[in-house]
C-alpha cells in the first residue's frame, strides 16, 4: 500500500503539495476575521480582504514544488513587500518556513544555506516592527528557523541515501539478470558442443562403415558401389560442414576433435558409485532406449545434482538417485539428507540453470528446493523420446 502511495505521489507532485498546504490555508481562512479585527502586536492592521489576498499570495507558491528555490524567492519577496508596507505578521507567513524546508530537502547545500540566511533576515525584520522586541525573541525565532532548516537537510540527505540504495539495488538486479543470461548462453554453448560430439561420433561411424562397405562390395553391381561411395562422400561433407558450423562455439579450445562418445545412461551407475558423496542408484520400470543426447542430459543432471550435494549438503550428507521409467515421462529424482535450506547460497552457481536448459531441450522441466523433512531434492521430468 505504501509503495503504491509513493508511486502516486511521485506522479502527482502538485496535488500532493496542495494537500500539504491545505491545512495551513484552512487555518489562515479561519483566522481571517479575528486577526483583521484585533489590535496587531506589530505593524499596521489589515482588512479581511487584504488579509485573504496576502495569505493567498504567500501560500500559492508552495504548490510550485518542482522549483523550490523559485517558490521560496517569491514568498520571501512577498514577505519583504509586506514588511515595507508595515503590515502585521500573519499566520500565512509560516509559508516561509515551509518553503525553507523544501529548499533544504530538495536543493544543494549552497541554496539551502542562502535560504536560511534570508529566513534569519526576515525574522530580524519582523521583530523590528514589534512593540517591545528583545534579543530573546530573536534567539527563539532563530532556533525555530534553524530547526526547520536542519530537519529539511536531514530529510534530504536521507532521501538521497535511499535513492542511492534503490539505484544500487536496481543495478545489482540488472547485473544478476545479465549474469544469469550469460550463464544460460554459456551452458547452451557447452550443451551444443557436447551434442556436436555425439553427432560427430555417429557420423564418423557412418563414414567408416560406408568406406568398408565400398571395399567389400567389389563383386557386386556397380550401381551399389556408387551408392555406397555417395554415402561416404555425403557423410564426410556433412561432418565437415558441421565442424565449420559449430566451430564458433569452440573458442579457446584445442583444434583437435575428440570423437570419444559422451556419457549416457550406461555410465550412470558408474557415476553414482564413483561419486565423492555416498550415493545409491534406484531404477523403477524397464529402461527405455533413449537418444544419446537425452541420455547425456540425464547424466549431466544427475552429475550436477550430486555436485550440489557435495558442495552444500555437508560432510555427512548421503544421496539417492532414482530413475522412473513407468510413466510417459522419465522421472529423475536426486535427493539428499544434507542441510537443505540451511545451506549457504552460492554467488556464482549456475548448476540449476544448466539442468533446466538441458531438460528444456527435450520438452522437460526441472524443479529444485529443500525438502520438508530436511535435505534437498532435484526433480526432472523428460518425455521419453525413442532412439532413432
LODO-432237 format. One line per field, with one value per residue (C-alpha): residue number from 0; residue in three letters; x, y, z. Coordinates in nm, 4 decimals. Last residue first. Layout:
BEGIN
pos	[NUM; ...]
code	[ala; ...]
u	[X; ...]
v	[Y; ...]
w	[Z; ...]
END
This chain:
BEGIN
pos	[387; 386; 385; 384; 383; 382; 381; 380; 379; 378; 377; 376; 375; 374; 373; 372; 371; 370; 369; 368; 367; 366; 365; 364; 363; 362; 361; 360; 359; 358; 357; 356; 355; 354; 353; 352; 351; 350; 349; 348; 347; 346; 345; 344; 343; 342; 341; 340; 339; 338; 337; 336; 335; 334; 333; 332; 331; 330; 329; 328; 327; 326; 325; 324; 323; 322; 321; 320; 319; 318; 317; 316; 315; 314; 313; 312; 311; 310; 309; 308; 307; 306; 305; 304; 303; 302; 301; 300; 299; 298; 297; 296; 295; 294; 293; 292; 291; 290; 289; 288; 287; 286; 285; 284; 283; 282; 281; 280; 279; 278; 277; 276; 275; 274; 273; 272; 271; 270; 269; 268; 267; 266; 265; 264; 263; 262; 261; 260; 259; 258; 257; 256; 255; 254; 253; 252; 251; 250; 249; 248; 247; 246; 245; 244; 243; 242; 241; 240; 239; 238; 237; 236; 235; 234; 233; 232; 231; 230; 229; 228; 227; 226; 225; 224; 223; 222; 221; 220; 219; 218; 217; 216; 215; 214; 213; 212; 211; 210; 209; 208; 207; 206; 205; 204; 203; 202; 201; 200; 199; 198; 197; 196; 195; 194; 193; 192; 191; 190; 189; 188; 187; 186; 185; 184; 183; 182; 181; 180; 179; 178; 177; 176; 175; 174; 173; 172; 171; 170; 169; 168; 167; 166; 165; 164; 163; 162; 161; 160; 159; 158; 157; 156; 155; 154; 153; 152; 151; 150; 149; 148; 147; 146; 145; 144; 143; 142; 141; 140; 139; 138; 137; 136; 135; 134; 133; 132; 131; 130; 129; 128; 127; 126; 125; 124; 123; 122; 121; 120; 119; 118; 117; 116; 115; 114; 113; 112; 111; 110; 109; 108; 107; 106; 105; 104; 103; 102; 101; 100; 99; 98; 97; 96; 95; 94; 93; 92; 91; 90; 89; 88; 87; 86; 85; 84; 83; 82; 81; 80; 79; 78; 77; 76; 75; 74; 73; 72; 71; 70; 69; 68; 67; 66; 65; 64; 63; 62; 61; 60; 59; 58; 57; 56; 55; 54; 53; 52; 51; 50; 49; 48; 47; 46; 45; 44; 43; 42; 41; 40; 39; 38; 37; 36; 35; 34; 33; 32; 31; 30; 29; 28; 27; 26; 25; 24; 23; 22; 21; 20; 19; 18; 17; 16; 15; 14; 13; 12; 11; 10; 9; 8; 7; 6; 5; 4; 3; 2; 1; 0]
code	[unk; unk; unk; unk; unk; unk; unk; unk; unk; unk; unk; unk; unk; unk; unk; unk; unk; unk; unk; unk; unk; unk; unk; unk; unk; unk; unk; unk; unk; unk; unk; unk; unk; unk; unk; unk; unk; unk; unk; unk; unk; unk; unk; unk; unk; unk; unk; unk; unk; unk; unk; unk; unk; unk; unk; unk; unk; unk; unk; unk; unk; unk; unk; unk; unk; unk; unk; unk; unk; unk; unk; unk; unk; unk; unk; unk; unk; unk; unk; unk; unk; unk; unk; unk; unk; unk; unk; unk; unk; unk; unk; unk; unk; unk; unk; unk; unk; unk; unk; unk; unk; unk; unk; unk; unk; unk; unk; unk; unk; unk; unk; unk; unk; unk; unk; unk; unk; unk; unk; unk; unk; unk; unk; unk; unk; unk; unk; unk; unk; unk; unk; unk; unk; unk; unk; unk; unk; unk; unk; unk; unk; unk; unk; unk; unk; unk; unk; unk; unk; unk; unk; unk; unk; unk; unk; unk; unk; unk; unk; unk; unk; unk; unk; unk; unk; unk; unk; unk; unk; unk; unk; unk; unk; unk; unk; unk; unk; unk; unk; unk; unk; unk; unk; unk; unk; unk; unk; unk; unk; unk; unk; unk; unk; unk; unk; unk; unk; unk; unk; unk; unk; unk; unk; unk; unk; unk; unk; unk; unk; unk; unk; unk; unk; unk; unk; unk; unk; unk; unk; unk; unk; unk; unk; unk; unk; unk; unk; unk; unk; unk; unk; unk; unk; unk; unk; unk; unk; unk; unk; unk; unk; unk; unk; unk; unk; unk; unk; unk; unk; unk; unk; unk; unk; unk; unk; unk; unk; unk; unk; unk; unk; unk; unk; unk; unk; unk; unk; unk; unk; unk; unk; unk; unk; unk; unk; unk; unk; unk; unk; unk; unk; unk; unk; unk; unk; unk; unk; unk; unk; unk; unk; unk; unk; unk; unk; unk; unk; unk; unk; unk; unk; unk; unk; unk; unk; unk; unk; unk; unk; unk; unk; unk; unk; unk; unk; unk; unk; unk; unk; unk; unk; unk; unk; unk; unk; unk; unk; unk; unk; unk; unk; unk; unk; unk; unk; unk; unk; unk; unk; unk; unk; unk; unk; unk; unk; unk; unk; unk; unk; unk; unk; unk; unk; unk; unk; unk; unk; unk; unk; unk; unk; unk; unk; unk; unk; unk; unk; unk; unk; unk; unk; unk; unk; unk; unk; unk; unk; unk; unk; unk; unk; unk; unk; unk; unk; unk; unk; unk]
u	[1.6038; 1.6049; 1.2661; 1.1785; 1.0824; 0.9384; 1.1747; 1.0831; 1.3490; 1.3311; 1.6197; 1.5665; 1.7452; 1.7752; 1.5355; 1.1894; 1.0118; 1.2665; 1.4719; 1.4449; 1.4824; 1.2490; 1.3468; 1.1343; 1.1145; 1.0494; 1.3707; 1.5840; 1.4115; 1.5758; 1.9244; 1.8443; 1.6837; 1.9881; 2.2229; 2.0260; 2.0231; 2.4009; 2.4627; 2.6469; 2.8388; 2.7035; 2.6422; 2.3695; 2.4645; 2.2987; 2.0270; 1.7540; 1.8812; 2.1494; 2.2063; 1.9751; 1.9963; 1.7584; 1.8079; 1.4938; 1.4863; 1.1430; 1.1340; 0.7970; 0.5133; 0.5162; 0.6971; 1.0513; 1.1412; 1.5060; 1.6031; 1.9355; 1.9776; 2.2278; 2.4094; 2.5267; 2.7764; 3.0215; 2.7573; 2.4881; 2.6149; 2.9129; 2.8855; 2.5096; 2.5492; 2.7946; 2.5454; 2.2804; 2.5227; 2.6098; 2.2446; 2.1541; 2.4600; 2.3674; 2.0039; 2.1114; 2.3626; 2.0878; 1.8769; 2.1585; 2.2223; 1.8651; 1.6696; 1.6250; 1.3921; 1.4859; 1.2141; 1.0454; 1.1923; 1.5671; 1.7421; 2.1009; 2.2891; 2.5024; 2.7853; 2.9128; 3.2503; 3.0761; 3.2286; 2.9230; 2.6847; 2.8919; 2.9479; 2.5750; 2.5157; 2.7630; 2.5031; 2.2616; 2.4888; 2.8449; 2.9724; 3.1253; 3.5002; 3.5442; 3.7763; 3.8409; 4.1849; 4.1892; 4.2233; 3.9672; 3.9693; 3.6517; 3.4732; 3.1281; 3.2345; 3.3495; 2.9927; 2.9161; 3.2599; 3.2577; 2.9044; 3.0018; 3.2971; 3.0799; 2.8159; 3.0778; 3.2280; 2.8860; 2.7977; 3.1180; 3.0636; 2.7009; 2.7983; 3.0511; 2.7779; 2.5570; 2.8383; 2.9225; 2.5578; 2.5420; 2.8491; 2.6712; 2.8516; 3.1999; 3.3783; 3.1148; 3.3518; 3.5570; 3.2515; 3.1092; 3.4219; 3.4003; 3.0324; 3.1134; 3.3860; 3.1655; 2.8714; 3.0972; 3.2176; 2.8576; 2.7768; 3.0827; 3.0070; 2.6500; 2.7680; 3.0497; 2.8088; 2.5773; 2.8639; 2.9435; 2.5788; 2.5480; 2.8527; 2.7147; 2.3770; 2.5511; 2.7427; 2.4225; 2.2447; 2.5362; 2.5359; 2.1613; 2.2020; 2.4885; 2.2715; 1.9865; 2.2274; 2.3686; 2.0186; 1.9328; 2.2560; 2.1799; 1.8275; 1.9647; 2.2288; 1.9614; 1.7409; 2.0315; 2.1219; 1.7583; 1.7594; 2.0724; 1.9329; 1.6144; 1.8135; 2.0192; 1.7051; 1.5309; 1.8363; 1.8678; 1.4958; 1.5135; 1.8187; 1.6258; 1.3205; 1.5476; 1.7342; 1.4053; 1.2875; 1.6215; 1.6203; 1.2765; 1.3918; 1.7064; 1.5109; 1.2617; 1.5474; 1.7171; 1.4122; 1.1483; 0.8974; 0.6347; 0.7380; 0.8238; 1.1918; 1.0926; 0.9747; 1.2989; 1.5062; 1.2992; 1.3213; 1.6984; 1.7012; 1.4844; 1.7245; 2.0174; 1.8258; 1.7633; 2.1273; 2.2391; 1.9813; 2.0905; 2.4556; 2.3604; 2.2085; 1.8321; 1.5451; 1.5156; 1.6840; 1.4787; 1.1563; 1.2253; 1.2749; 0.9493; 0.7625; 0.9402; 0.8499; 0.4941; 0.4712; 0.3998; 0.0430; -0.0168; 0.0205; 0.2880; 0.1496; 0.1801; 0.4458; 0.4090; 0.7811; 0.7315; 0.4582; 0.6828; 0.9527; 0.7005; 0.6026; 0.9704; 1.0377; 0.7378; 0.8562; 1.2137; 1.0999; 0.8935; 1.1805; 1.4173; 1.1600; 1.1063; 0.9173; 0.7049; 0.5182; 0.2253; 0.4064; 0.3875; 0.0133; 0.0589; 0.2075; -0.0043; -0.3155; -0.2382; -0.1905; -0.5257; -0.7068; -0.5626; -0.6310; -0.9934; -1.0249; -0.8645; -0.5159; -0.3799; -0.0423; 0.2773; 0.3473; 0.1228; -0.1809; -0.5082; -0.7724; -1.0381; -0.8292; -0.6880; -1.0271; -1.1864; -0.9199; -0.8403; -1.0461; -0.9015; -0.5438; -0.6157; -0.7751; -0.4732; -0.2357; -0.4318; -0.4436; -0.0689; 0.0072; -0.2864; -0.1714; 0.1786; 0.0358; -0.1666; 0.1422; 0.3527; 0.1045; 0.3237; 0.5638; 0.2734; 0.1130; 0.4344; 0.4706; 0.1064; 0.1514; 0.4601; 0.2766; 0.0000]
v	[-4.3403; -4.3565; -4.3176; -3.9880; -4.0309; -3.7004; -3.5575; -3.4845; -3.3632; -3.3441; -3.2153; -3.2526; -3.1157; -3.2207; -3.1767; -3.3062; -3.0589; -3.0985; -2.8018; -2.6979; -2.7990; -2.8212; -2.9312; -2.9380; -3.1375; -3.0611; -3.2221; -2.9054; -2.7839; -3.0624; -2.9467; -2.5796; -2.6549; -2.8502; -2.5722; -2.3040; -2.5212; -2.5508; -2.1759; -2.1138; -1.7873; -1.6461; -1.9846; -1.9864; -2.1135; -2.4407; -2.4035; -2.4696; -2.8243; -2.9180; -3.2676; -3.5692; -3.5993; -3.6391; -3.6877; -3.7585; -3.8351; -3.9042; -4.0301; -3.9305; -4.1455; -4.3378; -4.6458; -4.5362; -4.3982; -4.3208; -4.2563; -4.1210; -4.1192; -3.9008; -3.9034; -3.5968; -3.6370; -3.3640; -3.1055; -3.0785; -2.7660; -2.8525; -3.2343; -3.2229; -2.9660; -3.1965; -3.4829; -3.2661; -3.1619; -3.5241; -3.6296; -3.3515; -3.4247; -3.7921; -3.7128; -3.4652; -3.7163; -3.9761; -3.7199; -3.6565; -4.0298; -4.0943; -4.3134; -4.6907; -4.7300; -4.8725; -5.1075; -4.9875; -4.8399; -4.7791; -4.6951; -4.5710; -4.5222; -4.2375; -4.1661; -3.8310; -3.8297; -4.0021; -4.3189; -4.5352; -4.2737; -4.2089; -4.5799; -4.6379; -4.3566; -4.4865; -4.6834; -4.3924; -4.1775; -4.0496; -3.8639; -4.0722; -4.0270; -3.8439; -3.5808; -3.3028; -3.1403; -2.7642; -2.7197; -2.4945; -2.1187; -2.0753; -2.3907; -2.2432; -2.0653; -2.4001; -2.5304; -2.4534; -2.5497; -2.8788; -2.9449; -2.8648; -3.1039; -3.3815; -3.3296; -3.3417; -3.6607; -3.8198; -3.7167; -3.8702; -4.1938; -4.2176; -4.1425; -4.4223; -4.6574; -4.5547; -4.5910; -4.9409; -5.0375; -4.9132; -5.1151; -5.4374; -5.6589; -5.8141; -5.5172; -5.4775; -5.5120; -5.2018; -4.9772; -5.1403; -5.0522; -4.6911; -4.6777; -4.8247; -4.5661; -4.2779; -4.3947; -4.4286; -4.0736; -3.9561; -4.1166; -3.9663; -3.6236; -3.6479; -3.7115; -3.4559; -3.1953; -3.2757; -3.1962; -2.8708; -2.7679; -2.8404; -2.6250; -2.3419; -2.3686; -2.3515; -2.0419; -1.8773; -1.9679; -1.8334; -1.5125; -1.4762; -1.5356; -1.2879; -1.0308; -1.0946; -1.0513; -0.7333; -0.5921; -0.6816; -0.5275; -0.2098; -0.1990; -0.2485; 0.0185; 0.2619; 0.1854; 0.2321; 0.5628; 0.6753; 0.5824; 0.7919; 1.0834; 1.0763; 1.0508; 1.3551; 1.5470; 1.4558; 1.5616; 1.8921; 1.9610; 1.8943; 2.1188; 2.4051; 2.3599; 2.3627; 2.6656; 2.8611; 2.7608; 2.8466; 3.1787; 3.2627; 3.1878; 3.3961; 3.6880; 3.6794; 3.6526; 3.9521; 4.1594; 4.3396; 4.5598; 4.6872; 4.4671; 4.6404; 4.5435; 4.1895; 4.1080; 4.2442; 4.0106; 3.7052; 3.8013; 3.8213; 3.4727; 3.3472; 3.5004; 3.3300; 3.0010; 3.0299; 3.1050; 2.7993; 2.5781; 2.7091; 2.6339; 2.2903; 2.1690; 2.1535; 1.9189; 1.8995; 2.2291; 2.4122; 2.2398; 2.3206; 2.6875; 2.6827; 2.5546; 2.8086; 3.0977; 2.9640; 3.0373; 3.3929; 3.2717; 3.3052; 3.6836; 3.9332; 4.2861; 4.5226; 4.7949; 4.8288; 4.7535; 4.4442; 4.3102; 4.3761; 4.1705; 3.8927; 3.8953; 3.8847; 3.5920; 3.4012; 3.4553; 3.3523; 3.0400; 2.9268; 2.9991; 2.7926; 2.5115; 2.4646; 2.1333; 2.2086; 2.5006; 2.4368; 2.6392; 2.9422; 2.9821; 3.0194; 3.3701; 3.5320; 3.3610; 3.4956; 3.8472; 3.8314; 3.6906; 3.9542; 4.2340; 4.1251; 4.0970; 4.4356; 4.4857; 4.6489; 4.8277; 4.6831; 4.4927; 4.3415; 4.3884; 4.5075; 4.2526; 4.2944; 4.1529; 3.8753; 3.7520; 3.7771; 3.5925; 3.3246; 3.0507; 3.1341; 3.1126; 2.7763; 2.6392; 2.7505; 2.5872; 2.2608; 2.2776; 2.3271; 1.9553; 1.8647; 2.1203; 1.9732; 1.6235; 1.7532; 1.9243; 1.6079; 1.3853; 1.1146; 1.0964; 1.0903; 0.8003; 0.5975; 0.6619; 0.5697; 0.2470; 0.1603; 0.2434; 0.0000]
w	[-3.3937; -3.0181; -2.8606; -2.6983; -2.3338; -2.2187; -1.9553; -1.5945; -1.3505; -0.9716; -0.7571; -0.3845; -0.0785; 0.2839; 0.5699; 0.6469; 0.4194; 0.1342; 0.0196; -0.3450; -0.7074; -1.0051; -1.3553; -1.6695; -1.9889; -2.3545; -2.4763; -2.4931; -2.1766; -1.9739; -2.0707; -2.0117; -1.6786; -1.5625; -1.6760; -1.4935; -1.1809; -1.1951; -1.2316; -0.9056; -0.8773; -0.5510; -0.3906; -0.1290; 0.2153; 0.3186; 0.5807; 0.3221; 0.2691; 0.5241; 0.3940; 0.3690; -0.0086; -0.3002; -0.6736; -0.8737; -1.2452; -1.3902; -1.7488; -1.8788; -2.0119; -1.6871; -1.5553; -1.6467; -1.3020; -1.2268; -0.8643; -0.7351; -0.3556; -0.1744; 0.1597; 0.3511; 0.6356; 0.5276; 0.4424; 0.1798; 0.0062; -0.2104; -0.2195; -0.2597; -0.5375; -0.7138; -0.6851; -0.8509; -1.1249; -1.2082; -1.2026; -1.4433; -1.6586; -1.6962; -1.7750; -2.0466; -2.1880; -2.2149; -2.3993; -2.6457; -2.6891; -2.7906; -2.5466; -2.5369; -2.2435; -1.9065; -1.7811; -1.4652; -1.1489; -1.1151; -0.7854; -0.7647; -0.4381; -0.3060; -0.0633; -0.1947; -0.3709; -0.6618; -0.8028; -0.7456; -0.8765; -1.1891; -1.2514; -1.2275; -1.4744; -1.7324; -1.9278; -1.9005; -2.1137; -2.1322; -2.4403; -2.7169; -2.7823; -3.1123; -2.9710; -3.2178; -3.2381; -3.2665; -2.8944; -2.7314; -2.6695; -2.8699; -2.9774; -3.0292; -3.3495; -3.4870; -3.4651; -3.8291; -3.9637; -3.7783; -3.9006; -4.2588; -4.2422; -4.0950; -4.3633; -4.6364; -4.4970; -4.4741; -4.8280; -4.9657; -4.7760; -4.8806; -5.2405; -5.2273; -5.1087; -5.3967; -5.6496; -5.5262; -5.5461; -5.9037; -5.9939; -5.9067; -5.6661; -5.6647; -5.5216; -5.2478; -4.9532; -5.0403; -5.0561; -4.7443; -4.5509; -4.6608; -4.5623; -4.2234; -4.1583; -4.2728; -4.0629; -3.7587; -3.8144; -3.8444; -3.5117; -3.3443; -3.4887; -3.3611; -3.0055; -3.0257; -3.1585; -2.8707; -2.6332; -2.8123; -2.8150; -2.4427; -2.3718; -2.5841; -2.4141; -2.0765; -2.1811; -2.3009; -1.9773; -1.7731; -1.9755; -1.9243; -1.5499; -1.5372; -1.7122; -1.4706; -1.1799; -1.3336; -1.3748; -1.0165; -0.8900; -1.0845; -0.9419; -0.5900; -0.6479; -0.7655; -0.4674; -0.2286; -0.3919; -0.3733; -0.0048; 0.0546; -0.1454; 0.0612; 0.3867; 0.2951; 0.2001; 0.5257; 0.7258; 0.5408; 0.5829; 0.9563; 0.9803; 0.8183; 1.0415; 1.3465; 1.2139; 1.1851; 1.5330; 1.6929; 1.5087; 1.6452; 1.9992; 1.9549; 1.8082; 2.0973; 2.3475; 2.1897; 2.2664; 2.0615; 2.2518; 2.0084; 1.7130; 1.3852; 1.4138; 1.5111; 1.1576; 1.0143; 1.2333; 1.1407; 0.7740; 0.7985; 0.9523; 0.6654; 0.4121; 0.5865; 0.5868; 0.2117; 0.1270; 0.3229; 0.1494; -0.1890; -0.1097; 0.0279; -0.2990; -0.3354; -0.2463; 0.1316; 0.2279; -0.0365; 0.0752; 0.4429; 0.3558; 0.1567; 0.4629; 0.6851; 0.4546; 0.4312; 0.8045; 0.6844; 0.6279; 1.0031; 0.9547; 1.0669; 1.0770; 0.7829; 0.7683; 0.3909; 0.3603; 0.5769; 0.3464; 0.0496; 0.2218; 0.2826; -0.0841; -0.1803; 0.0565; -0.0792; -0.4371; -0.3528; -0.1678; -0.4673; -0.7054; -0.4900; -0.4507; -0.8236; -0.8684; -0.5614; -0.7140; -0.4778; -0.2122; -0.4428; -0.3601; 0.0174; 0.0404; -0.2317; -0.0919; 0.2566; 0.1146; -0.0645; 0.2418; 0.4745; 0.2275; 0.2039; 0.5825; 0.6345; 0.7730; 1.0894; 1.0844; 1.2260; 1.5469; 1.8140; 1.5885; 1.7521; 1.6516; 1.3799; 1.0906; 1.3112; 1.4325; 1.0856; 0.8880; 1.1478; 0.9811; 0.6402; 0.7709; 0.9373; 0.6187; 0.4154; 0.6656; 0.6470; 0.2613; 0.2073; 0.2297; 0.0074; -0.2484; -0.2449; -0.3036; -0.5981; -0.7336; -0.7054; -0.8864; -1.0440; -0.7499; -0.5018; -0.6901; -0.6772; -0.3040; -0.2403; -0.4349; -0.2257; 0.0946; 0.0000]
END
